[in-house]
Amino acid sequence: MLPQHQSFYEAFSKADKLKLEWPHKAKLAVSLVGNLEAWTESLDPKHRRTHHVGGSGPLTNDDARCSYDFKTASENDYGGRTGAWRILRILKKYDVKASFNINALAAIKYPEAVKQIHADGHEVVGHNYAEDIQSPFLSREEEKEEIQACVKIFRELLGERPYGWLSSGMRHTEHTVALLAEEGFLWHGDALNDDDPYIVRVDGKTMLEIPYKTSVTGLNDTGMFRRGKMARDLLQAFKDEFDVLYEESQERPKFLTVGMHCQMAFPATGKFYDEAIQYARSFPDVWFARRIDIARWILEARG
C-alpha cells in the first residue's frame, strides 16, 4: 500500500485532462490574480517564515539593540496601504475582474482595501490566516480550524464567504482538499503540474484544481524580482507566454494566469500590469475571467 501522502499526490498526477470549452467560443482564458498578504510577526515555530519580501520578524544578529525587523514589516505593509489600491485602479481602468488571494489577517489589518476589492466585483479567495502560517506545520484539526476561521472572518467583513482557496506558500497537505470540500469550497489552486484546470478526487471528495502555475513560468512578480528581474522583464515574459498559449489555443482552448502581489505593486510594476492587460485585450477571443467564473463554468458544464 502506498504511503498516504504518495497516494494523495497520485490523485493529482493521474487526474484526467479536461476538454475545455470557454464561453462565447473564446480561445484563451486570462485569469488576473492579486495577492494581498499579511504576516503574524510571531515566533511560534508553526509559523514558517516565507522567503521573499515577506517574512519580517526578529533580526538574527545578536548585536542588534532592536531585534524587530521594522524594514521588512514596512515593506510588507506596502501591499495593503498602497499596492492594492494601485492594482484596483488599473483593473477599473480596463473594466476587468480579478481573483484576490487574501490572508484573513490582511482582512483584519486592511479592511477598507478588502471591502473595496469585493465592492469592485473581484473574487475574494481564501489564503490561510496569515502568509507565515503554512498548512504542513499544522495538524489536521488545526488546518480545519484555520479554514473555518478564514471563512468566518470574510463572511463577517463582506457578508459573503470565499469559494476558492490558495494555500499560503502554495503548500497544502494530504488533508487540504477534503477539508475544503467539506467546507463548501469549489476550487483549489496549489497545483503546478498542468497549464489548465482539472478535476481531482481525494477521499471521496471532488474539487476543481485551477493551477497557479506562475511560480513555474516566472509570470509572478515576486518570483521575477527575487531573480533580479525588472518590470520590463515581466512584460516580455508575459508576452512570450501569452503568444505561445494563444497560438496553441487555435487547436484547443487554453488558460493563462498573471500574478500580481500587492506588496510588489510599485509604480513600475503597475506599468507592467497595465501594459499586460492592454496587450491581451488587443487579441480577439480572449476571456478575462475570475477563477470562480472559470470554476462555475466548468462545473456547470459537467453537470
NORLINGI-V604213 format. One record per backbone hydrogen bond with DSSP energy under -0.5 kcal/mol. CO is the residue of the C=O (numbers start at 0). NH is the residue of the N-H. If there is no record, write none. Layout:
# NORLINGI-V604213
{{CO | NH} {CO | NH}}
This chain:
# NORLINGI-V604213
{{2 | 6} {3 | 7} {4 | 8} {5 | 9} {6 | 10} {7 | 10} {7 | 11} {8 | 11} {8 | 12} {9 | 13} {11 | 14} {15 | 198} {17 | 19} {19 | 252} {21 | 24} {22 | 25} {25 | 21} {26 | 253} {27 | 29} {27 | 286} {28 | 30} {28 | 255} {29 | 31} {29 | 288} {30 | 257} {31 | 98} {32 | 259} {33 | 100} {34 | 36} {34 | 261} {35 | 102} {37 | 130} {43 | 46} {45 | 47} {45 | 133} {49 | 51} {53 | 51} {56 | 68} {59 | 61} {60 | 63} {64 | 66} {66 | 58} {67 | 69} {68 | 72} {69 | 73} {70 | 74} {71 | 75} {72 | 76} {73 | 77} {74 | 77} {75 | 78} {76 | 80} {77 | 81} {77 | 82} {78 | 83} {81 | 85} {82 | 86} {83 | 87} {84 | 88} {85 | 89} {86 | 90} {87 | 91} {88 | 92} {89 | 93} {90 | 94} {90 | 95} {91 | 94} {97 | 122} {98 | 33} {98 | 100} {99 | 101} {99 | 124} {100 | 35} {101 | 126} {102 | 105} {102 | 106} {103 | 107} {104 | 108} {105 | 109} {109 | 113} {110 | 114} {111 | 115} {112 | 116} {113 | 117} {114 | 118} {115 | 119} {116 | 121} {117 | 120} {122 | 99} {122 | 124} {124 | 101} {125 | 165} {127 | 103} {127 | 126} {128 | 104} {129 | 132} {131 | 133} {133 | 136} {134 | 137} {138 | 142} {139 | 143} {140 | 144} {141 | 145} {142 | 146} {143 | 147} {144 | 148} {145 | 149} {146 | 150} {147 | 151} {148 | 152} {149 | 153} {150 | 154} {151 | 155} {152 | 156} {153 | 157} {153 | 158} {153 | 159} {154 | 158} {162 | 185} {162 | 186} {163 | 125} {164 | 188} {166 | 169} {167 | 170} {169 | 171} {170 | 134} {172 | 175} {172 | 176} {174 | 178} {175 | 179} {176 | 180} {177 | 181} {178 | 182} {179 | 184} {180 | 183} {185 | 207} {186 | 164} {187 | 209} {188 | 211} {190 | 211} {196 | 17} {197 | 208} {199 | 206} {201 | 204} {204 | 201} {206 | 199} {206 | 208} {207 | 187} {207 | 209} {208 | 197} {208 | 210} {210 | 212} {211 | 214} {212 | 215} {212 | 216} {213 | 217} {217 | 219} {218 | 258} {219 | 223} {220 | 224} {221 | 225} {222 | 226} {223 | 226} {223 | 228} {224 | 227} {229 | 232} {229 | 233} {230 | 234} {231 | 235} {232 | 236} {233 | 237} {234 | 238} {235 | 239} {236 | 240} {237 | 241} {238 | 242} {239 | 243} {240 | 244} {241 | 245} {242 | 246} {243 | 247} {244 | 248} {246 | 249} {247 | 250} {247 | 251} {253 | 28} {255 | 30} {257 | 32} {258 | 220} {259 | 34} {259 | 261} {260 | 263} {261 | 264} {263 | 265} {265 | 269} {266 | 270} {267 | 271} {268 | 272} {269 | 273} {270 | 274} {271 | 275} {272 | 276} {273 | 277} {274 | 278} {275 | 279} {276 | 280} {277 | 281} {278 | 281} {279 | 282} {284 | 26} {284 | 27} {285 | 287} {286 | 29} {286 | 288} {289 | 293} {290 | 294} {291 | 295} {292 | 296} {293 | 297} {294 | 298} {295 | 299} {296 | 300} {297 | 301} {299 | 302}}
